[in-house]
Amino acid sequence: MSGPIKRVLVTGGAGYVGSVLVPKLLAAGYRVTVLDLYIYGGDVLAAVKGDPNLEEVKGDLRDQALLRRILAGCDAVIHLACISNDPSFELDPQLGRSINFDAFGPLVELSKAAGVQRFIYASSSSVYGVKSESQVTEDLSLEPLTDYSKYKALCEEVLREKRAPGFTTLILRPATVCGWSPRLRLDLTVNIMTAHALCHGKIKVFGGAQARPNFHIQDMTDLYVKTLAYPDAAIDGKTFNAGYQNHSVAEIAEIVRSVVGPRITVETTPTEDNRSYRISSDRIHRDLGFLPRHTIEEAVADLVRAFHAGLMPEALSQARYSNIRTMQAIHLA
């Protein structure tokens, strides 16, 4: 029987999801260590800067000596850090593998050696590849189409192999996250459509019939907080999809238009990329009682409010809103 979780290491804690999650963990009473390269800015956690229960460490996940130091005394790890999404990974596949896969096994081993009781891994729903089934459940085979999703799937295998008594493991396969964050990403379907609607009055849709599962960032981060409180038996060795609404790209565009305003036009052009992704999140509801509470409409409304409050300056021109453009700008190696 493991003891209470008090200190949590969040890798990638200054990223898109992490910068919303970390304040929630602090509010829930956890002591939090953030490990991040802070390539998207050092101020994304400004709202909790100075909190006595927060330690921010600017460093590289591949630095094992650093990992040994910051894992000491940690009870749980929420592993978010990675080169995120296919275009960013393909920019430098060797770099992507070194961070997303090569560093993963050592992180897990060092976590076990440090006495970490619980390891939460952020995988991806992209590990399924393209399925013909209308409801893609956790029981279906993994057929990743890209190196990014392939290494996400391989990390799942590593974590299952390292699972041991006293080392509780949980794999989450999130849908595409959407909504406002202090470390905003505008290279995600809902977010980029909203930015184009606000800045240009036009949404560009390539194809439109492709399905995309989405998950509000508030629900995603609420779930991560809950993973620290679930009983070991409820999550140990388990894998759960984490999503909410499966909409076509064309439907998402109409949702954005309905929130931003009827003056917005939707321009549709053909595409050769007809990949469709759907996931079922019935299992996490059934087994853990987790139900999302926030919609795509709310994500769009949050972005609209942030835009009008001046929190998204130069939304379509600044590299910091795009993973791949930031990596190109700083020559990450």
VEXTI-143567 format. One record per residue: residue number from 1; x, y, z of N, C-alpha, C in turn; residue in one letter. Coordinates in steps of 0.001 Angstrom, whole numbers. Each point is the difference from the previous one (the first is absolute). Layout:
# residues N
   nr     n.px     n.py     n.pz    ca.px    ca.py    ca.pz     c.px     c.py     c.pz  rest
  NUM        X        Y        Z        X        Y        Z        X        Y        Z     A
...
END
This chain:
# residues 333
   nr     n.px     n.py     n.pz    ca.px    ca.py    ca.pz     c.px     c.py     c.pz  rest
    1      864    -1199        0     -864     1199        0      891     1235        0     M
    2     -161      845    -1018      825     1189      -90     -512     1082      941     S
    3      901      919      346     -371     1098      874     -626     1142     -772     G
    4     -364     1056      692     -626     1145     -670      973      697     -947     P
    5     -523      481    -1105      817      740     -964       52     1456      421     I
    6     1214      484      203      184     1382      443      778      840    -1006     K
    7     1052     -581     -586      839      750     -942     -107     -642    -1388     R
    8     -195      850    -1002     -211     -458    -1370     1015      670     -925     V
    9      641     -801     -841      824      541    -1075     -841       43    -1262     L
   10      -93     1172     -627     -691      142    -1280     1043      331    -1058     V
   11      305     -968     -849      913      295    -1105     -801      727    -1077     T
   12      603     1020     -588     -750      809     -958    -1041      873      673     G
   13      240      346     1252     -983      747      783     -189     1441     -420     G
   14      858      501     -909     -174     1358     -518     -521      -24    -1434     A
   15     -577    -1138     -396     -554     -123    -1335    -1476      361      -47     G
   16     -620     -306    -1121    -1397      363     -238     -917     -566     1080     Y
   17       84    -1287      266     -825     -624     1037      582      263     1383     V
   18     1308      -98      132      639      144     1301     -251     1328      664     G
   19      -43     1078     -780     -160     1322      605    -1412      242      522     S
   20     -955     -837     -403    -1331       17      601      -71     -987     1162     V
   21      722    -1115     -143      -24    -1046     1023      702      409     1293     L
   22     1175      583     -107      816      271     1186     -737      853     1036     V
   23     -652     1115     -390     -760      751     1007    -1108     -818      666     P
   24     -600     -919     -742    -1039     -851      592      587     -963     1028     K
   25     1171     -536     -296      649     -900      955      357      753     1282     L
   26      507     1207     -148      337      808     1180    -1254      314      806     L
   27    -1084      338     -692    -1258      305      686     -550    -1218      733     A
   28      333    -1191     -518     -455    -1235      642      880     -405     1175     A
   29     1070      763      252      834     -248     1175     1268     -784     -258     G
   30      310     -286    -1258     1223     -747     -303     1213      937      -62     Y
   31     1163     -537      342     1256      682     -286      414     -441    -1402     R
   32      382      959     -824      197     -286    -1418     1394      430     -452     V
   33      673     -910     -691     1238      328     -690     -274      -48    -1487     T
   34      359     1067     -694     -158       73    -1451     1362     -149     -646     V
   35      102     -913     -948     1204     -118     -824     -380      374    -1426     L
   36      657     1010     -546     -343      467    -1336     1168      797     -571     D
   37       84       20    -1317     1013      822     -658     -431     1463     -100     L
   38    -1269      268      223     -544     1367      -47      287      685    -1337     Y
   39     -111     -744    -1079      299      587    -1306    -1141      897     -489     I
   40    -1156      -78      652    -1133      844     -417     -175     1198      923     Y
   41     1005      250      826      -41     1158      875       74     -384     1460     G
   42      631      856      788      185     -283     1416    -1124      496      880     G
   43    -1031      590     -610    -1049      628      799    -1327     -746      -37     D
   44      -15    -1207     -564    -1286     -700     -163     -593     -442     1345     V
   45      826      -74     1025     -493     -350     1335        5     1227      923     L
   46     -109     1181     -602       56     1242      776    -1079       56     1081     A
   47    -1133     -620     -245    -1114       55      957      346     -671     1323     A
   48      967     -917       -9      358     -710     1239     1469      225      362     V
   49      632      919     -687     1404      306      294      139      413     1462     K
   50      955     -573      671      200      327     1407     -766     -880      958     G
   51     -841     -878     -508     -708     -933      888     1030     -878      705     D
   52      -34      -65     1335     1019     -759      722      -16    -1497     -311     P
   53    -1107     -489     -573      -98    -1421     -328      385     -308    -1445     N
   54      514     1012     -698      390     -187    -1399     1505      136     -161     L
   55      604     -987     -649     1406       68     -398       56      -89    -1527     E
   56      570     1015     -632      145       -3    -1454     1450     -300     -358     E
   57      181    -1018     -835     1334     -417     -403       97      101    -1518     V
   58      866      892     -466      244      105    -1434     1072    -1013     -357     K
   59     -397    -1029     -717      959    -1050     -296     -539     -974    -1019     G
   60      876     -924     -383     -268     -934    -1086     -373    -1366      561     D
   61    -1060     -558     -517     -461    -1332      405     1067    -1066     -205     L
   62      921      253     -896     1043     -988     -316     1175       56      976     R
   63      -12      941      918     1078      175      982     -296     -886     1214     D
   64      604    -1190       26     -336     -965     1045      480      432     1378     Q
   65     1105      702       70      464      502     1298    -1012      987      568     A
   66     -547      841     -855    -1029      943      437    -1251     -753      449     L
   67     -392    -1012     -751    -1180     -788      378      173     -618     1381     L
   68     1171     -556      255      239     -614     1319     -207     1017     1111     R
   69      463     1218     -229     -111     1029     1037    -1454      395      238     R
   70     -736      253    -1065    -1349      541      192    -1033    -1078      307     I
   71      323    -1263     -264     -925    -1083      338       60     -359     1490     L
   72     1065      394      666      134     -320     1428    -1176      586      777     A
   73     -707     -847      686    -1129      453      813    -1311      112     -743     G
   74      -13     -285    -1313    -1240       70     -764     -824    -1274      194     C
   75    -1285      189      133     -912    -1136      154     -660     -397    -1311     D
   76      -86      945     -927     -673     -271    -1272      659      790    -1116     A
   77     -118     -543    -1209      472      678    -1213    -1165       73     -976     V
   78     -248     1203     -520     -912      163    -1131      874      397    -1180     I
   79      133     -911     -950      976      185    -1079     -694      545    -1240     H
   80      148     1312     -200     -580      686    -1151     1044      357    -1049     L
   81     1245      119      401     1037      556     -884      210     -862    -1237     A
   82        3      639    -1158      318     -686    -1244       77     1020    -1126     C
   83      560     -438    -1115     -146      754    -1240    -1391     -349     -499     I
   84     -902      959       51    -1415     -304     -162     -504      290    -1405     S
   85     -630     -945     -569     -712     -104    -1278      953     -382    -1146     N
   86     -603     -507    -1073      771     -568    -1108      940     1000     -676     D
   87     -457     1203     -379      916      920     -696     1213      381      847     P
   88     -204      196     1306     1118      358      874      999    -1144       85     S
   89     -503    -1221       92      874    -1165       75      784     -161    -1294     F
   90     -698      181    -1134      634     -231    -1301     1030     1067     -345     E
   91      -29     1125      700      983     1055     -215     1410     -517      281     L
   92      121     -845     1025     1286     -595      366     -293    -1350      662     D
   93     -157    -1061     -799     -386    -1300      554      966     -537     1053     P
   94     1286      284     -157      978     -480      984     -214      687     1349     Q
   95     -244     1313      -49     -306      737     1224    -1286     -530      620     L
   96    -1022     -192     -836    -1275     -498      499      143    -1337      700     G
   97      751     -907     -602      188    -1312      628      762      137     1314     R
   98     1010      862       41      825      107     1208     -811      482     1196     S
   99     -973      889     -258     -823      542     1086    -1210     -879      280     I
  100     -700     -392    -1069    -1267     -708      175      178    -1458      371     N
  101     1100     -624     -447      159    -1433      273     1254     -340      785     F
  102     1157      434     -491     1254     -402      653       60      458     1459     D
  103     -571     1146      299       38      524     1368    -1055     -625      899     A
  104     -958     -712     -602    -1142     -484      780      379    -1141      948     F
  105      706     -999     -512      391    -1130      847      812      429     1208     G
  106     1043      823     -197      755      489     1155     -862      780      991     P
  107     -933      811     -493     -886      741      908     -817     -963      858     L
  108     -521    -1039     -613     -798     -980      756      871     -721     1021     V
  109     1170     -447     -418      901     -718      912      439      885     1158     E
  110      351     1232     -302      436      921     1054    -1156      335      938     L
  111    -1196       60     -532    -1174      242      842     -203    -1149      976     S
  112      107    -1214     -487     -141    -1167      876     1084       -2     1080     K
  113     1226      285     -421     1125      -12      942     -167     1072     1070     A
  114     -668     1099     -339     -190     1096      953    -1187     -231      938     A
  115     -722    -1090     -217    -1141     -292      860    -1306      621     -453     G
  116      -54      459    -1263    -1261      528     -538    -1065    -1096       42     V
  117    -1176      363      494    -1069     -982      159     -930      -90    -1202     Q
  118      -88     1084     -763    -1009       67    -1056      576      740    -1198     R
  119     -161     -606    -1187      541      579    -1227    -1134      113    -1013     F
  120     -332     1238     -377    -1080      268     -939      625      410    -1332     I
  121     -315     -742    -1052      613      268    -1295    -1029      557     -981     Y
  122      335     1142     -586     -840      604    -1034      396     -569    -1357     A
  123     -721    -1032     -434      202     -550    -1332     -828      830     -982     S
  124     -615     -621     -980     -768      747     -999    -1011     -920     -653     S
  125    -1148      544     -357     -987     -812     -714      450     -292    -1432     S
  126     1056      671     -451      506     -261    -1352      652    -1381     -114     S
  127      247     -679     1127      632    -1323      -60     -876    -1022     -722     V
  128    -1304      273     -104     -890     -948     -675      146       44    -1518     Y
  129      548     1086     -537      -15      173    -1433    -1413      283     -475     G
  130     -287     -326    -1249    -1341      209     -554     -792    -1294      116     V
  131    -1154       81      640     -859    -1166      192    -1326      200     -727     K
  132     -565    -1101     -465    -1309       80     -650    -1130      -15     1020     S
  133      297     -467     1214    -1022      -72     1043     -482     1391      387     E
  134    -1294      133      248     -547     1294      404      382      341     1433     S
  135      251    -1027      809      413      205     1384     1332     -711      224     Q
  136     1055      766      119     1337     -567      176      257     -162     1496     V
  137      -10    -1245      458      165     -296     1413     1430     -437      291     T
  138      297      -94     1269     1341     -376      448      365    -1435     -363     E
  139     -989     -807     -383      269    -1403     -345      492     -181    -1428     D
  140     -109     1019     -828      430     -131    -1392     1526       43     -100     L
  141      504     -590    -1067     1442      -52     -206      551     1396     -291     S
  142     1281      172      321      679     1258     -287      664      -99    -1365     L
  143     -258      988     -856      581       35    -1339      487     1417     -303     E
  144      989      466      761      463     1383     -174      535      233    -1404     P
  145     -311     1171     -544      355      315    -1381     1265      828     -114     L
  146      426      615     1093     1142      914      -49     1000     -361     1089     T
  147     1199      542     -118     1003     -252     1036     -455      545     1346     D
  148     -640     1174       -6     -492      575     1255     -920     -988      718     Y
  149     -996     -523     -706     -946     -915      647      630    -1366      253     S
  150      941     -405     -848      684    -1284      226      760       10     1319     K
  151      712     1080      266      771       57     1245     -900      190     1215     Y
  152    -1150      652     -178     -975       54     1092     -433    -1416      369     K
  153     -274     -826    -1011     -422    -1377      242     1122     -826      630     A
  154     1226      188     -455     1129     -747      559      238      370     1463     L
  155     -202     1266      354      139      402     1399    -1047     -692      873     C
  156    -1184     -194     -537    -1018     -737      750      510    -1402      350     E
  157      631     -661     -981      550    -1340      248     1053       31     1097     E
  158      886     1002      -65     1050      124     1009     -615      137     1389     V
  159    -1003      851      122     -599      241     1314     -687    -1250      528     L
  160     -661     -742     -863     -644    -1241      453     1039     -992      515     R
  161     1130      -65     -688     1058     -931      417      603      399     1340     E
  162       49     1299      296      633      486     1228     -955       20     1188     K
  163    -1269     -232     -246     -979      -10     1088      399    -1049     1039     R
  164     -143      344     1279      395     -901     1087     -803      358     1243     A
  165      -73     -916      968     -693      331     1254      579     1278      617     P
  166     -878      913      369      442     1267      566      309     1066    -1034     G
  167      -41     -379    -1281      233      951    -1084    -1214      -64     -927     F
  168     -997      791      334    -1268       21     -721      148      776    -1301     T
  169     -447     -585    -1105      134      656    -1296    -1367      196     -642     T
  170     -136     1103     -714    -1230      317     -707      353      646    -1328     L
  171     -633     -478    -1075      200      553    -1330    -1297      666     -434     I
  172       95     1273     -383    -1137      720     -560      264      275    -1474     L
  173    -1029     -175     -810       96      298    -1432     -944     1155     -316     R
  174      463     1235      170     -881     1154     -186     -355      252    -1459     P
  175    -1186      549     -193     -370      583    -1276      759     1314     -159     A
  176     -243      698    -1100      628     1302     -209     -575     1001      989     T
  177      874      627      763     -433      936     1036     -266     1362     -644     V
  178     -982      705      539     -342     1311     -547     -319      968     1129     C
  179       94     1295     -290     -342     1018      980     1178      876      384     G
  180     -287      950      871      981     1005      416     1008     -551     1001     W
  181     1242      422     -145     1073     -331      939      986     1158       13     S
  182      649      263     1139     1042     1033       12     1125     -290     -999     P
  183      265    -1282     -274      945     -378    -1057     -847     -495    -1167     R
  184     -534      965     -720    -1018     -286    -1002      595     -664    -1239     L
  185     -698    -1021     -482      315     -608    -1287    -1093      359     -995     R
  186      422      542    -1126     -935      291    -1081      307     -869    -1216     L
  187      545    -1200      263      230     -974    -1063     -877    -1245      213     D
  188    -1117      199      677     -967    -1067      268    -1328      399     -645     L
  189     -754     -982     -457    -1149      256     -879     -947     1079      513     T
  190     -557     -185     1195     -969      962      530      654     1357      200     V
  191     1196        1      558      675     1259      329      377      801    -1235     N
  192      536     -676    -1022      429      738    -1182    -1195      507     -786     I
  193    -1075     -777      -50    -1205      491     -678     -541     1249      696     M
  194       13      -19     1318     -486     1166      752      874     1211     -260     T
  195     1323     -193      -20      920     1113     -255     -224      592    -1385     A
  196     -188     -847    -1004     -244      496    -1356    -1326      751      -79     H
  197    -1009     -530      697    -1299      681        5      125     1389      615     A
  198      748      112     1094      142     1270      697      871      986     -764     L
  199     1060     -504     -619      967      899     -646     -351      320    -1449     C
  200     -589     -966     -705     -250      178    -1429    -1478      -47     -378     H
  201     -848     -403      941    -1416     -131     -326     -292    -1168     -913     G
  202      952     -901     -127     -143    -1137     -912      624    -1244      614     K
  203     -659    -1144     -170      533    -1283      440      290     -836    -1235     I
  204     1203     -519      -94      362     -867    -1115     -149    -1462      422     K
  205     -736     -751     -787     -216    -1417      267      579     -790    -1168     V
  206      883     -917      316      592     -852    -1022     -687    -1368       65     F
  207     -816     -252     -980     -812    -1219       30    -1278      281      752     G
  208      -34     -458     1257    -1144      316      854     -698    -1206      572     G
  209       61    -1124     -728     -716    -1192      475      790     -761     1064     A
  210     1297      304      118      838     -730      951     -484      234     1439     Q
  211      -56    -1051      775     -416      117     1399     1204      309      878     A
  212     -227      848      998     1051      350      952     -590      -22     1413     R
  213      553     -826      882     -466        1     1387      633     1166      764     P
  214     -790      644      833      505     1154      749     -301     -125     1483     N
  215      782      718      796      -85      -89     1449      391     1360      571     F
  216     -900      620      745      253     1326      566     1155      -63      996     H
  217      867     1003      -41     1188       -8      849     -349       -1     1488     I
  218    -1139      564      367     -404      -45     1410     -348    -1420      426     Q
  219     -659     -760     -873     -297    -1395      308     1278     -841       40     D
  220      894      262     -950     1257     -750      -35      782      183     1293     M
  221      108     1234      451      781      270     1207     -731     -445     1264     T
  222    -1323       85       16     -754     -553     1131      252    -1500      124     D
  223       61     -671    -1140      243    -1446       24     1379     -312      568     L
  224     1019      752     -411     1337     -261      539       23      181     1525     Y
  225     -678     1007      499      -59      182     1458     -673    -1203      651     V
  226    -1072     -482     -608     -732    -1142      561      844    -1274       -1     K
  227      913     -130     -975      799    -1227      -61      883     -184     1228     T
  228      256     1081      728      822     -108     1211     -805     -464     1207     L
  229    -1323       34     -126     -864     -341     1136     -728    -1331     -164     A
  230      -74     -513    -1232     -674    -1286     -180      730    -1089      774     Y
  231     -721     -998      538      671    -1123      670      926     -734     -966     P
  232     1083     -544      517      953     -726     -848     -702    -1045     -859     D
  233     -878     -775      592     -639    -1108     -709     -847      472    -1175     A
  234     -482     1233       53     -876      507    -1055      771      353    -1271     A
  235     1292      301      147      756      482    -1165     1246     -805     -309     I
  236      478     -830      904     1301     -639     -167       27     -896    -1237     D
  237      932      314     -898      150     -783    -1220    -1078      258    -1036     G
  238     -841      990      224    -1134      247     -892      370     1013    -1103     K
  239     -799      -58    -1049      115      941    -1109    -1393      540     -299     T
  240     -104     1321     -108    -1294      615     -270      108     1034    -1112     F
  241     -955      -32     -914     -195     1141     -891     -526     1167      812     N
  242      324     1201     -433     -485     1200      683     -419     1018    -1052     A
  243    -1299       79     -228     -515      932     -990    -1448      315      284     G
  244     -621      709     -912    -1391      361      195     -734      -13    -1331     Y
  245      146     1067     -796     -805      148    -1204      780     -395    -1252     Q
  246     -594     -907     -782      551     -368    -1300     -792      738    -1078     N
  247      608     1006     -595     -657      784    -1044      837      -23    -1270     H
  248     -653      185    -1132      753      190    -1236      626     1388       21     S
  249     1028      172     -839      660     1298      -86    -1005     1069     -439     V
  250     -883     -362     -928    -1022      953     -450     -941      382     1134     A
  251     -354     -962      833     -875      299     1143      699      910     1003     E
  252     1303     -234      217      754      867      909        2     1432     -520     I
  253      173      147    -1301      -15     1342     -583    -1341      692      245     A
  254    -1091     -746     -104    -1316      585      241     -192      352     1473     E
  255      562     -812      882      -57      320     1432      736     1310      273     I
  256     1187      127     -585      776     1234      182     -792     1195     -525     V
  257     -585     -137    -1187     -772     1105     -569    -1192      352      880     R
  258     -643    -1021      577    -1176      271      832      352      798     1245     S
  259     1237     -153      482      426      721     1202      564     1376     -349     V
  260      863       44    -1007      667     1264     -346     -979      975     -651     V
  261     -879     -519     -862     -993      878     -606     -338     -396    -1420     G
  262    -1232      269     -440     -453     -435    -1329      720      684    -1157     P
  263      721     1098      273      729      682    -1071     1186     -820     -493     R
  264      407     -984      778     1163     -814     -353     -340     -888    -1197     I
  265      894      -45     -978     -194     -874    -1152      863    -1250      142     T
  266     -470    -1082     -597      737    -1264       10      384     -334    -1431     V
  267     1281     -131     -243      523     -302    -1335      514    -1434      -15     E
  268     -601     -817     -838      362    -1417      -53      762     -311    -1278     T
  269     1126     -691      149      791     -424    -1154      296    -1496      132     T
  270      223     -675    -1123      282    -1440       53     1336     -269      679     P
  271      135    -1222      474     1256     -428      621      242    -1469     -302     T
  272     1259     -372      -10      337    -1414     -155      116     -690     1348     E
  273      -41      781     1076       99     -555     1355    -1411     -251      528     D
  274     -478    -1211     -177    -1353     -341      429      -13     -874     1248     N
  275     1068       61      762       55     -799     1232    -1086      454      981     R
  276     -703     -970      546    -1041      287      993      314     -734     1292     S
  277     -213      685     1109      268     -594     1307    -1218      169      893     Y
  278     -423    -1083      595    -1081       47      991      450     -851     1184     R
  279     -385      383     1187      267     -860     1143    -1235      -80      893     I
  280     -109    -1122      666    -1044     -175     1005      617      171     1381     S
  281     -644      801      828      465      190     1376     -982     -620     1001     S
  282     -713    -1002     -447     -979     -657      881      678     -691     1184     D
  283     1186     -581     -242      644     -783     1059      371      875     1199     R
  284      552     1168     -244      423      846     1123    -1213      502      783     I
  285    -1115      162     -680    -1246      363      683     -493    -1169      842     H
  286        0    -1169     -603     -511    -1188      690      882     -403     1188     R
  287     1315      -19     -205      894     -529     1028      402     1031     1055     D
  288      134     1261     -407      470     1032      932    -1054     1050      307     L
  289    -1113      -50     -710    -1048      992      230      346     1377     -532     G
  290      981       62     -904      406     1308     -511     -862      405    -1179     F
  291     -608     1165       87     -804      569    -1082      487     1416     -318     L
  292      298      275    -1254      371     1378     -374    -1157      956      259     P
  293      343     1245      288    -1024     1002      314       32     1191     -956     R
  294      992       33     -881      191     1183     -835      -40     -360    -1487     H
  295     -581      879     -790     -223     -250    -1416      976      773     -889     T
  296      -22     -350    -1285      772      758     -978     -473     1446      -29     I
  297    -1329      197       98     -528     1363       22      621      820     1124     E
  298      163     -607     1170      613      705     1128     1471      305     -279     E
  299      697     -941     -640     1410      237     -341      128     1193     -928     A
  300     -869       68    -1000       21     1127     -938     -318     1301      733     V
  301    -1024      -27      862     -379     1209      745     1142      481      888     A
  302      728     -925      621     1144      381      834     1079      688     -837     D
  303      241     -525    -1194     1000      592     -884     -445     1386     -470     L
  304    -1281      140     -284     -522     1304     -425      189     1039     1098     V
  305     -307     -387     1241      179      928     1127     1468      388      156     R
  306      885     -977     -113     1431      281      127      469      936    -1109     A
  307     -504     -219    -1207      382      857    -1132     -410     1444      256     F
  308    -1231      197      426     -493     1366      220      614      646     1241     H
  309      547     -839      889      692      536     1177     1463      304     -298     A
  310      427     -199    -1236     1375      293     -379      996    -1065      406     G
  311     -483    -1224      266      885    -1069      468      548     -866    -1128     L
  312     -368      341    -1259      499     -755    -1149      591      970    -1029     M
  313      959      824      404      537      987     -944      669     -667    -1196     P
  314     -232      573    -1176      606     -518    -1236     -214    -1506     -124     E
  315    -1261     -379      147     -341    -1419      128      483     -852    -1166     A
  316      -41      527    -1209      352     -820    -1158     1414      250     -512     L
  317      735      905      642     1345      301     -491     1103     -407      975     S
  318     -309     -141     1262     1024     -312      988      326    -1495       38     Q
  319     1295     -319      -54      431    -1400      -17     -365     -729     1287     A
  320     -120      727     1109     -192     -676     1296    -1322     -757       99     R
  321     -944      294     -908    -1280     -704       27       54    -1319     -773     Y
  322     1126     -279     -629      146    -1193     -831     1211     -799      439     S
  323     -197    -1282      263     1120     -856      404     1088      -20    -1063     N
  324     -388     -282    -1232     1007     -184    -1040      735     1303     -304     I
  325     -699     1128      -12      656     1279     -300      944      406     1127     R
  326     -355     -317     1242      899      302     1113     1255     -852      -85     T
  327     -167    -1289     -277     1159     -886     -116      924      457    -1127     M
  328     -591      428    -1115      822      511    -1108      755     1259      413     Q
  329     -655      836      789      604     1288      368     1163     -152      968     A
  330      -83     -994      902     1048     -113     1026     1018    -1083     -308     I
  331     -228     -776    -1067      920    -1067     -378      229     -975     1149     H
  332    -1103     -477      560       76     -948     1112      764    -1248     -431     L
  333      916     -457      873      783    -1191     -325      154     -876     1222     A
END
